[in-house]
Amino acid sequence: MSSGVIVCMIRSHGPKENRKAFEVVKRLYRPTNGLSDPGVVGLDLAGDEAMFPTIKFADFYEEAGRLGIPTTCHAGE
């Protein structure tokens, strides 16, 4: 069995601190990553969306989209 890693940004850390995590994603993501070639497979955002609105992190999602990096976002928990 193999697996991939989705790097999770944490809302309460703010955009500046999460930029470091995003730079790791950009450096380690490869479109071929997956179950046969484990590695970074995507980007996520988690945490208190009421206190830290998703819009503050929109730049990350726009950039990830341009780079073809899959994304997810925790919301409404």
Backbone as JSON, one array per atom type, in Angstrom:
{
  "sequence": "MSSGVIVCMIRSHGPKENRKAFEVVKRLYRPTNGLSDPGVVGLDLAGDEAMFPTIKFADFYEEAGRLGIPTTCHAGE",
  "N": [[0.84, -1.16, 0.0], [0.49, 2.23, -0.7], [0.6, 5.82, -0.29], [-0.46, 9.26, -0.64], [0.32, 12.69, 0.18], [-1.61, 15.31, 1.41], [-1.03, 18.58, 1.83], [-1.79, 20.6, 4.52], [-2.95, 23.77, 5.1], [-3.31, 25.95, 7.88], [-5.88, 27.87, 9.05], [-5.77, 29.69, 11.26], [-3.11, 30.31, 11.41], [-2.63, 32.2, 9.58], [-2.15, 34.0, 6.43], [0.58, 34.72, 5.89], [2.25, 32.94, 7.38], [1.28, 30.53, 6.36], [2.17, 30.68, 3.79], [4.67, 29.53, 3.77], [4.09, 26.78, 3.98], [2.71, 26.48, 1.59], [4.74, 26.98, -0.26], [6.26, 24.7, 0.08], [4.48, 22.8, -0.92], [4.43, 23.61, -3.63], [7.07, 23.06, -4.32], [7.3, 20.27, -3.93], [5.15, 18.99, -5.18], [4.11, 16.92, -7.81], [2.62, 16.28, -10.92], [2.38, 13.59, -11.5], [2.28, 12.32, -9.08], [0.77, 10.04, -6.84], [-0.97, 7.01, -6.01], [0.8, 5.13, -7.07], [3.16, 6.49, -7.1], [4.08, 7.89, -4.54], [3.76, 11.02, -2.79], [3.5, 14.6, -2.44], [0.22, 15.4, -3.03], [-1.7, 17.35, -3.1], [-3.37, 20.37, -1.87], [-4.74, 21.78, 1.08], [-7.07, 23.51, 3.24], [-7.75, 24.22, 6.55], [-9.54, 24.72, 9.66], [-10.93, 27.29, 11.8], [-13.37, 28.72, 10.12], [-15.1, 30.83, 10.58], [-13.75, 32.7, 12.14], [-11.52, 33.08, 10.58], [-11.81, 33.85, 7.56], [-12.27, 32.22, 4.4], [-11.67, 33.74, 2.15], [-9.36, 35.15, 2.72], [-7.4, 33.44, 1.96], [-7.53, 33.09, -0.69], [-5.67, 33.74, -2.69], [-3.8, 31.66, -2.58], [-5.29, 29.49, -3.54], [-5.92, 30.35, -6.11], [-3.36, 30.51, -7.25], [-2.56, 27.83, -6.96], [-4.4, 26.65, -8.68], [-3.58, 27.7, -11.15], [-1.16, 26.38, -11.33], [-1.94, 23.79, -11.53], [-2.35, 22.26, -9.27], [-4.16, 20.12, -7.25], [-6.87, 20.96, -5.01], [-8.44, 21.12, -1.76], [-10.89, 22.08, 0.69], [-11.69, 22.55, 3.99], [-14.82, 23.22, 5.35], [-17.59, 24.51, 7.09], [-17.78, 22.8, 9.27]],
  "CA": [[0.0, 0.0, 0.0], [1.18, 3.52, -0.67], [-0.33, 6.93, -0.11], [0.04, 10.59, -0.94], [0.16, 13.67, 1.25], [-2.24, 16.6, 1.15], [-0.49, 19.55, 2.78], [-2.9, 21.36, 5.08], [-2.71, 25.09, 5.7], [-4.16, 26.17, 9.04], [-6.41, 29.24, 8.96], [-5.35, 30.55, 12.37], [-1.71, 30.69, 11.23], [-2.62, 33.37, 8.72], [-1.55, 33.84, 5.1], [2.05, 34.82, 5.87], [2.82, 31.68, 7.86], [0.88, 29.47, 5.45], [2.96, 30.8, 2.56], [5.74, 28.54, 3.89], [3.51, 25.47, 3.64], [2.4, 26.48, 0.16], [5.99, 26.86, -1.01], [6.61, 23.27, 0.14], [3.6, 22.14, -1.89], [4.91, 23.92, -4.98], [8.36, 22.4, -4.54], [7.23, 18.81, -3.89], [4.06, 18.45, -5.97], [4.33, 16.48, -9.19], [1.35, 15.8, -11.47], [2.36, 12.13, -11.53], [2.14, 11.75, -7.75], [-0.45, 9.26, -6.64], [-0.74, 5.77, -5.28], [1.97, 4.42, -7.58], [4.32, 7.36, -6.92], [3.62, 8.74, -3.44], [4.34, 12.33, -2.57], [2.49, 15.63, -2.22], [-0.82, 15.25, -4.05], [-2.65, 18.45, -3.09], [-3.36, 21.44, -0.88], [-5.98, 21.87, 1.85], [-7.18, 24.59, 4.23], [-8.59, 23.77, 7.66], [-9.58, 25.58, 10.82], [-12.14, 28.06, 12.1], [-13.68, 29.61, 9.0], [-15.81, 32.02, 11.07], [-12.74, 33.67, 12.6], [-10.5, 33.25, 9.55], [-12.55, 33.6, 6.33], [-11.57, 31.59, 3.28], [-11.23, 34.76, 1.2], [-7.98, 35.53, 3.06], [-6.49, 32.44, 1.42], [-7.89, 32.93, -2.1], [-4.48, 33.8, -3.54], [-3.2, 30.33, -2.63], [-6.11, 28.65, -4.39], [-5.76, 30.83, -7.48], [-2.04, 30.1, -7.7], [-2.59, 26.37, -7.09], [-5.15, 26.37, -9.89], [-2.71, 27.99, -12.3], [-0.1, 25.37, -11.36], [-2.53, 22.47, -11.68], [-2.3, 21.54, -7.99], [-5.5, 19.88, -6.72], [-7.13, 21.58, -3.71], [-9.65, 20.87, -0.99], [-11.07, 23.1, 1.72], [-12.63, 22.22, 5.05], [-15.74, 24.32, 5.58], [-18.9, 24.18, 7.64], [-17.78, 21.78, 10.31]],
  "C": [[0.9, 1.23, 0.0], [0.14, 4.61, -0.54], [0.34, 8.22, -0.53], [-0.27, 11.52, 0.22], [-0.56, 14.9, 0.71], [-1.73, 17.55, 2.23], [-1.62, 20.47, 3.21], [-2.43, 22.69, 5.66], [-3.72, 25.26, 6.83], [-4.57, 27.63, 9.08], [-5.85, 30.16, 10.04], [-3.88, 30.96, 12.27], [-1.57, 31.89, 10.31], [-1.89, 33.13, 7.41], [-0.02, 33.87, 5.1], [2.7, 33.51, 6.29], [2.48, 30.53, 6.91], [1.6, 29.54, 4.11], [4.09, 29.77, 2.58], [5.25, 27.15, 3.5], [3.23, 25.4, 2.14], [3.65, 26.36, -0.69], [6.49, 25.42, -1.01], [5.77, 22.5, -0.87], [4.12, 22.37, -3.3], [6.2, 23.18, -5.29], [8.22, 20.89, -4.69], [6.11, 18.19, -4.73], [4.54, 18.07, -7.37], [3.01, 15.93, -9.71], [1.25, 14.28, -11.47], [2.24, 11.5, -10.15], [0.8, 11.05, -7.62], [-0.1, 7.97, -5.94], [0.48, 5.02, -5.79], [3.26, 5.22, -7.4], [4.01, 8.35, -5.8], [4.4, 10.03, -3.31], [3.24, 13.31, -2.27], [1.5, 15.56, -3.37], [-1.82, 16.4, -4.05], [-2.47, 19.39, -1.92], [-4.73, 21.51, -0.21], [-5.91, 23.08, 2.77], [-8.16, 24.13, 5.3], [-8.54, 24.79, 8.8], [-10.9, 26.34, 10.9], [-12.44, 29.08, 11.0], [-14.45, 30.86, 9.43], [-14.82, 33.1, 11.49], [-11.73, 34.01, 11.51], [-11.11, 32.91, 8.19], [-11.66, 33.06, 5.19], [-11.0, 32.62, 2.32], [-9.79, 35.21, 1.47], [-6.95, 34.61, 2.41], [-6.73, 32.22, -0.08], [-6.67, 32.94, -3.01], [-3.8, 32.43, -3.67], [-3.96, 29.43, -3.6], [-6.0, 29.07, -5.85], [-4.42, 30.38, -8.06], [-1.98, 28.58, -7.9], [-3.32, 25.98, -8.37], [-4.31, 26.6, -11.14], [-1.62, 26.93, -12.46], [-0.63, 23.95, -11.52], [-2.5, 21.62, -10.42], [-3.72, 21.35, -7.48], [-5.66, 20.49, -5.32], [-8.41, 21.02, -3.08], [-9.74, 21.97, 0.05], [-12.09, 22.62, 2.74], [-13.53, 23.43, 5.26], [-17.04, 23.77, 6.17], [-18.93, 23.1, 8.69], [-18.33, 22.3, 11.6]]
}
